[in-house]
Amino acid sequence: MNYLSEHREILEMSVSGELPDRIDEDSDVSAEAVRDLVKDGYLEAADACSKDGLEFLDPKITILGREYLNDLNQRAYEASASGKLSRFGLRALDWGLGIVAGLIIAWASRGFC
């Protein structure tokens, strides 16, 4: 699994309330990824790590985590086919409007001379 998509999935689970109350190395959710998200301030959780391994209790997303999730979602959209098509469509529209503006200016300047 892609590192950033794993972060995105965990943050989305937290937003929707689907993140388990206890995450350890035996969980379906990666404890290492949760550790990284807690360390960077994107999640808040009680650190219950011990010699036995990683464990986090009651993880919740922070405001910074919501902003990071929005950024990850934007990156995913821009990389998708619809995002690329949208970007191409906007560039084509800009190009077409530039040509139309040039033609209008040329037509208007002919009338004033």
CORZIPE-V410123 format. One record per pair of residues at least 12 apart in sequence whose C-alpha atoms are under 7 Angstrom apart, sorted by the first residue. I is the first residue (numbers start at 0). J is the second residue. Records with the same first field share a line. If there is no record, write none. Layout:
BEGIN
I: J / J
END
This chain:
BEGIN
6: 32
7: 68 / 71
10: 60 / 68
13: 59 / 60
14: 60
20: 56 / 57 / 58
21: 55 / 56 / 57
22: 54 / 55 / 56
23: 53 / 54 / 55
24: 52 / 53
30: 53 / 54
40: 63
41: 60 / 61 / 63 / 64
42: 58 / 59 / 60 / 61 / 64
43: 58 / 59 / 60 / 61
44: 56 / 57 / 58 / 59
45: 57
END
